[in-house]
Amino acid sequence: MLIDDNKIYVVLANTHDQPIKTRTDFLLARLLGGLAFDIRRGGAVFPITAHIDAELPTEKSYAVLSPGELTGQTFDLPLIARFYMLQKGCYTISVIYHDGDAKEFGGFGGEVKSKPMALCVG
């Protein structure tokens, strides 16, 4: 994850020595998406408050990543700030990849969480 110019860049890399099948649509939908942000300040956790209309995943929602291959998406920081109802100030943010539908499509079913980074909303 990289934060720059009001954008959040999320990259998923296959660091294994075997190909893995992952979601590539990176939806932030609570029930259907494979991606979530963990945003905190002090002891407070800021959950997503927006509802995103998303279609159910299909085989086209997945791609096989060879070892060393990357996939990713860019998110608009002001939009994320609205989705999580963030006020002006600084937070920590991590991104979590977890796909509840992975078994159905033969995908990677584990959870991957990035290291936390500083996020300041102005």
Biotite code that builds the C-alpha atoms (Angstrom):
import biotite.structure as struc

atoms = struc.array([
    struc.Atom([0.000, 0.000, 0.000], chain_id="A", res_id=1, res_name="MET", atom_name="CA", element="C"),
    struc.Atom([1.199, 3.500, -0.885], chain_id="A", res_id=2, res_name="LEU", atom_name="CA", element="C"),
    struc.Atom([-0.501, 6.812, -0.145], chain_id="A", res_id=3, res_name="ILE", atom_name="CA", element="C"),
    struc.Atom([0.295, 9.747, -2.420], chain_id="A", res_id=4, res_name="ASP", atom_name="CA", element="C"),
    struc.Atom([-1.502, 12.689, -4.078], chain_id="A", res_id=5, res_name="ASP", atom_name="CA", element="C"),
    struc.Atom([-4.912, 11.923, -2.526], chain_id="A", res_id=6, res_name="ASN", atom_name="CA", element="C"),
    struc.Atom([-4.707, 8.339, -3.772], chain_id="A", res_id=7, res_name="LYS", atom_name="CA", element="C"),
    struc.Atom([-4.277, 5.017, -2.007], chain_id="A", res_id=8, res_name="ILE", atom_name="CA", element="C"),
    struc.Atom([-2.478, 2.448, -4.146], chain_id="A", res_id=9, res_name="TYR", atom_name="CA", element="C"),
    struc.Atom([-3.114, -1.169, -3.142], chain_id="A", res_id=10, res_name="VAL", atom_name="CA", element="C"),
    struc.Atom([-0.924, -3.886, -4.641], chain_id="A", res_id=11, res_name="VAL", atom_name="CA", element="C"),
    struc.Atom([-1.309, -7.615, -4.095], chain_id="A", res_id=12, res_name="LEU", atom_name="CA", element="C"),
    struc.Atom([1.850, -9.577, -4.915], chain_id="A", res_id=13, res_name="ALA", atom_name="CA", element="C"),
    struc.Atom([2.291, -13.329, -5.206], chain_id="A", res_id=14, res_name="ASN", atom_name="CA", element="C"),
    struc.Atom([5.337, -13.980, -3.011], chain_id="A", res_id=15, res_name="THR", atom_name="CA", element="C"),
    struc.Atom([4.845, -17.751, -3.097], chain_id="A", res_id=16, res_name="HIS", atom_name="CA", element="C"),
    struc.Atom([6.741, -20.129, -5.375], chain_id="A", res_id=17, res_name="ASP", atom_name="CA", element="C"),
    struc.Atom([3.473, -21.430, -6.877], chain_id="A", res_id=18, res_name="GLN", atom_name="CA", element="C"),
    struc.Atom([0.736, -19.643, -8.856], chain_id="A", res_id=19, res_name="PRO", atom_name="CA", element="C"),
    struc.Atom([-2.240, -18.421, -6.800], chain_id="A", res_id=20, res_name="ILE", atom_name="CA", element="C"),
    struc.Atom([-5.719, -17.403, -7.873], chain_id="A", res_id=21, res_name="LYS", atom_name="CA", element="C"),
    struc.Atom([-6.923, -14.110, -6.402], chain_id="A", res_id=22, res_name="THR", atom_name="CA", element="C"),
    struc.Atom([-9.745, -11.634, -6.725], chain_id="A", res_id=23, res_name="ARG", atom_name="CA", element="C"),
    struc.Atom([-8.918, -8.726, -8.978], chain_id="A", res_id=24, res_name="THR", atom_name="CA", element="C"),
    struc.Atom([-12.070, -6.623, -8.607], chain_id="A", res_id=25, res_name="ASP", atom_name="CA", element="C"),
    struc.Atom([-11.030, -5.350, -5.117], chain_id="A", res_id=26, res_name="PHE", atom_name="CA", element="C"),
    struc.Atom([-14.519, -4.317, -4.096], chain_id="A", res_id=27, res_name="LEU", atom_name="CA", element="C"),
    struc.Atom([-14.963, -2.614, -0.743], chain_id="A", res_id=28, res_name="LEU", atom_name="CA", element="C"),
    struc.Atom([-18.462, -4.059, -0.364], chain_id="A", res_id=29, res_name="ALA", atom_name="CA", element="C"),
    struc.Atom([-18.876, -5.436, 3.168], chain_id="A", res_id=30, res_name="ARG", atom_name="CA", element="C"),
    struc.Atom([-20.232, -8.836, 2.225], chain_id="A", res_id=31, res_name="LEU", atom_name="CA", element="C"),
    struc.Atom([-19.081, -9.330, -1.354], chain_id="A", res_id=32, res_name="LEU", atom_name="CA", element="C"),
    struc.Atom([-15.706, -7.618, -1.525], chain_id="A", res_id=33, res_name="GLY", atom_name="CA", element="C"),
    struc.Atom([-12.281, -9.072, -1.051], chain_id="A", res_id=34, res_name="GLY", atom_name="CA", element="C"),
    struc.Atom([-10.729, -5.927, 0.370], chain_id="A", res_id=35, res_name="LEU", atom_name="CA", element="C"),
    struc.Atom([-11.161, -3.825, 3.501], chain_id="A", res_id=36, res_name="ALA", atom_name="CA", element="C"),
    struc.Atom([-9.311, -0.986, 5.154], chain_id="A", res_id=37, res_name="PHE", atom_name="CA", element="C"),
    struc.Atom([-8.514, -1.134, 8.872], chain_id="A", res_id=38, res_name="ASP", atom_name="CA", element="C"),
    struc.Atom([-8.441, 2.512, 9.972], chain_id="A", res_id=39, res_name="ILE", atom_name="CA", element="C"),
    struc.Atom([-7.653, 3.477, 13.562], chain_id="A", res_id=40, res_name="ARG", atom_name="CA", element="C"),
    struc.Atom([-6.872, 6.493, 15.708], chain_id="A", res_id=41, res_name="ARG", atom_name="CA", element="C"),
    struc.Atom([-5.921, 5.967, 19.320], chain_id="A", res_id=42, res_name="GLY", atom_name="CA", element="C"),
    struc.Atom([-8.112, 3.096, 20.478], chain_id="A", res_id=43, res_name="GLY", atom_name="CA", element="C"),
    struc.Atom([-10.923, 3.864, 18.030], chain_id="A", res_id=44, res_name="ALA", atom_name="CA", element="C"),
    struc.Atom([-11.597, 1.706, 14.955], chain_id="A", res_id=45, res_name="VAL", atom_name="CA", element="C"),
    struc.Atom([-13.377, 3.344, 12.011], chain_id="A", res_id=46, res_name="PHE", atom_name="CA", element="C"),
    struc.Atom([-15.579, 0.833, 10.122], chain_id="A", res_id=47, res_name="PRO", atom_name="CA", element="C"),
    struc.Atom([-16.838, 1.455, 6.614], chain_id="A", res_id=48, res_name="ILE", atom_name="CA", element="C"),
    struc.Atom([-20.232, 3.162, 6.735], chain_id="A", res_id=49, res_name="THR", atom_name="CA", element="C"),
    struc.Atom([-21.109, 3.251, 3.029], chain_id="A", res_id=50, res_name="ALA", atom_name="CA", element="C"),
    struc.Atom([-23.081, 0.613, 1.190], chain_id="A", res_id=51, res_name="HIS", atom_name="CA", element="C"),
    struc.Atom([-21.749, -0.305, -2.228], chain_id="A", res_id=52, res_name="ILE", atom_name="CA", element="C"),
    struc.Atom([-24.006, -2.052, -4.712], chain_id="A", res_id=53, res_name="ASP", atom_name="CA", element="C"),
    struc.Atom([-21.880, -4.917, -5.954], chain_id="A", res_id=54, res_name="ALA", atom_name="CA", element="C"),
    struc.Atom([-22.507, -7.883, -8.158], chain_id="A", res_id=55, res_name="GLU", atom_name="CA", element="C"),
    struc.Atom([-21.762, -11.382, -6.959], chain_id="A", res_id=56, res_name="LEU", atom_name="CA", element="C"),
    struc.Atom([-18.267, -12.541, -7.929], chain_id="A", res_id=57, res_name="PRO", atom_name="CA", element="C"),
    struc.Atom([-17.874, -14.756, -10.967], chain_id="A", res_id=58, res_name="THR", atom_name="CA", element="C"),
    struc.Atom([-14.966, -16.637, -12.501], chain_id="A", res_id=59, res_name="GLU", atom_name="CA", element="C"),
    struc.Atom([-14.095, -13.363, -14.292], chain_id="A", res_id=60, res_name="LYS", atom_name="CA", element="C"),
    struc.Atom([-13.508, -11.732, -10.882], chain_id="A", res_id=61, res_name="SER", atom_name="CA", element="C"),
    struc.Atom([-10.360, -13.877, -10.510], chain_id="A", res_id=62, res_name="TYR", atom_name="CA", element="C"),
    struc.Atom([-6.934, -14.118, -12.096], chain_id="A", res_id=63, res_name="ALA", atom_name="CA", element="C"),
    struc.Atom([-4.015, -16.465, -11.604], chain_id="A", res_id=64, res_name="VAL", atom_name="CA", element="C"),
    struc.Atom([-0.902, -14.667, -10.410], chain_id="A", res_id=65, res_name="LEU", atom_name="CA", element="C"),
    struc.Atom([2.398, -16.358, -11.221], chain_id="A", res_id=66, res_name="SER", atom_name="CA", element="C"),
    struc.Atom([5.177, -16.112, -8.633], chain_id="A", res_id=67, res_name="PRO", atom_name="CA", element="C"),
    struc.Atom([6.321, -12.482, -8.454], chain_id="A", res_id=68, res_name="GLY", atom_name="CA", element="C"),
    struc.Atom([3.297, -11.182, -10.387], chain_id="A", res_id=69, res_name="GLU", atom_name="CA", element="C"),
    struc.Atom([1.256, -8.216, -9.103], chain_id="A", res_id=70, res_name="LEU", atom_name="CA", element="C"),
    struc.Atom([-2.268, -6.903, -9.328], chain_id="A", res_id=71, res_name="THR", atom_name="CA", element="C"),
    struc.Atom([-3.769, -3.843, -7.718], chain_id="A", res_id=72, res_name="GLY", atom_name="CA", element="C"),
    struc.Atom([-6.085, -0.877, -7.715], chain_id="A", res_id=73, res_name="GLN", atom_name="CA", element="C"),
    struc.Atom([-6.082, 2.820, -6.915], chain_id="A", res_id=74, res_name="THR", atom_name="CA", element="C"),
    struc.Atom([-8.580, 4.319, -4.460], chain_id="A", res_id=75, res_name="PHE", atom_name="CA", element="C"),
    struc.Atom([-9.499, 7.983, -4.115], chain_id="A", res_id=76, res_name="ASP", atom_name="CA", element="C"),
    struc.Atom([-8.509, 9.151, -0.618], chain_id="A", res_id=77, res_name="LEU", atom_name="CA", element="C"),
    struc.Atom([-11.361, 11.700, -0.218], chain_id="A", res_id=78, res_name="PRO", atom_name="CA", element="C"),
    struc.Atom([-13.847, 8.962, -1.155], chain_id="A", res_id=79, res_name="LEU", atom_name="CA", element="C"),
    struc.Atom([-12.341, 6.563, 1.409], chain_id="A", res_id=80, res_name="ILE", atom_name="CA", element="C"),
    struc.Atom([-12.462, 9.353, 4.025], chain_id="A", res_id=81, res_name="ALA", atom_name="CA", element="C"),
    struc.Atom([-16.213, 9.749, 3.329], chain_id="A", res_id=82, res_name="ARG", atom_name="CA", element="C"),
    struc.Atom([-16.848, 5.973, 3.353], chain_id="A", res_id=83, res_name="PHE", atom_name="CA", element="C"),
    struc.Atom([-15.188, 5.712, 6.774], chain_id="A", res_id=84, res_name="TYR", atom_name="CA", element="C"),
    struc.Atom([-16.485, 9.076, 8.077], chain_id="A", res_id=85, res_name="MET", atom_name="CA", element="C"),
    struc.Atom([-12.988, 10.343, 8.839], chain_id="A", res_id=86, res_name="LEU", atom_name="CA", element="C"),
    struc.Atom([-12.603, 13.836, 10.286], chain_id="A", res_id=87, res_name="GLN", atom_name="CA", element="C"),
    struc.Atom([-9.523, 16.014, 9.841], chain_id="A", res_id=88, res_name="LYS", atom_name="CA", element="C"),
    struc.Atom([-6.545, 14.462, 11.581], chain_id="A", res_id=89, res_name="GLY", atom_name="CA", element="C"),
    struc.Atom([-4.105, 11.579, 11.384], chain_id="A", res_id=90, res_name="CYS", atom_name="CA", element="C"),
    struc.Atom([-4.882, 7.865, 11.540], chain_id="A", res_id=91, res_name="TYR", atom_name="CA", element="C"),
    struc.Atom([-3.206, 4.541, 10.884], chain_id="A", res_id=92, res_name="THR", atom_name="CA", element="C"),
    struc.Atom([-4.426, 2.485, 7.960], chain_id="A", res_id=93, res_name="ILE", atom_name="CA", element="C"),
    struc.Atom([-3.842, -1.113, 6.894], chain_id="A", res_id=94, res_name="SER", atom_name="CA", element="C"),
    struc.Atom([-5.414, -2.941, 4.001], chain_id="A", res_id=95, res_name="VAL", atom_name="CA", element="C"),
    struc.Atom([-6.808, -6.459, 4.436], chain_id="A", res_id=96, res_name="ILE", atom_name="CA", element="C"),
    struc.Atom([-7.327, -8.942, 1.612], chain_id="A", res_id=97, res_name="TYR", atom_name="CA", element="C"),
    struc.Atom([-9.766, -11.692, 2.534], chain_id="A", res_id=98, res_name="HIS", atom_name="CA", element="C"),
    struc.Atom([-12.043, -13.418, 0.061], chain_id="A", res_id=99, res_name="ASP", atom_name="CA", element="C"),
    struc.Atom([-15.017, -15.236, 1.550], chain_id="A", res_id=100, res_name="GLY", atom_name="CA", element="C"),
    struc.Atom([-15.902, -16.666, -1.867], chain_id="A", res_id=101, res_name="ASP", atom_name="CA", element="C"),
    struc.Atom([-12.432, -18.075, -2.634], chain_id="A", res_id=102, res_name="ALA", atom_name="CA", element="C"),
    struc.Atom([-13.390, -21.736, -2.121], chain_id="A", res_id=103, res_name="LYS", atom_name="CA", element="C"),
    struc.Atom([-16.182, -21.510, -4.670], chain_id="A", res_id=104, res_name="GLU", atom_name="CA", element="C"),
    struc.Atom([-13.744, -20.335, -7.355], chain_id="A", res_id=105, res_name="PHE", atom_name="CA", element="C"),
    struc.Atom([-10.590, -22.197, -6.313], chain_id="A", res_id=106, res_name="GLY", atom_name="CA", element="C"),
    struc.Atom([-8.964, -18.989, -5.119], chain_id="A", res_id=107, res_name="GLY", atom_name="CA", element="C"),
    struc.Atom([-6.593, -18.055, -2.321], chain_id="A", res_id=108, res_name="PHE", atom_name="CA", element="C"),
    struc.Atom([-8.657, -18.280, 0.853], chain_id="A", res_id=109, res_name="GLY", atom_name="CA", element="C"),
    struc.Atom([-6.210, -16.841, 3.351], chain_id="A", res_id=110, res_name="GLY", atom_name="CA", element="C"),
    struc.Atom([-6.093, -13.377, 4.826], chain_id="A", res_id=111, res_name="GLU", atom_name="CA", element="C"),
    struc.Atom([-3.287, -10.923, 4.120], chain_id="A", res_id=112, res_name="VAL", atom_name="CA", element="C"),
    struc.Atom([-2.906, -7.678, 6.069], chain_id="A", res_id=113, res_name="LYS", atom_name="CA", element="C"),
    struc.Atom([-0.462, -4.916, 5.232], chain_id="A", res_id=114, res_name="SER", atom_name="CA", element="C"),
    struc.Atom([1.677, -3.133, 7.772], chain_id="A", res_id=115, res_name="LYS", atom_name="CA", element="C"),
    struc.Atom([-0.022, -0.018, 9.141], chain_id="A", res_id=116, res_name="PRO", atom_name="CA", element="C"),
    struc.Atom([0.824, 3.327, 7.583], chain_id="A", res_id=117, res_name="MET", atom_name="CA", element="C"),
    struc.Atom([0.161, 6.893, 8.600], chain_id="A", res_id=118, res_name="ALA", atom_name="CA", element="C"),
    struc.Atom([-2.860, 8.519, 6.944], chain_id="A", res_id=119, res_name="LEU", atom_name="CA", element="C"),
    struc.Atom([-3.587, 12.210, 7.429], chain_id="A", res_id=120, res_name="CYS", atom_name="CA", element="C"),
    struc.Atom([-6.876, 13.694, 6.269], chain_id="A", res_id=121, res_name="VAL", atom_name="CA", element="C"),
    struc.Atom([-6.923, 17.426, 5.832], chain_id="A", res_id=122, res_name="GLY", atom_name="CA", element="C"),
])
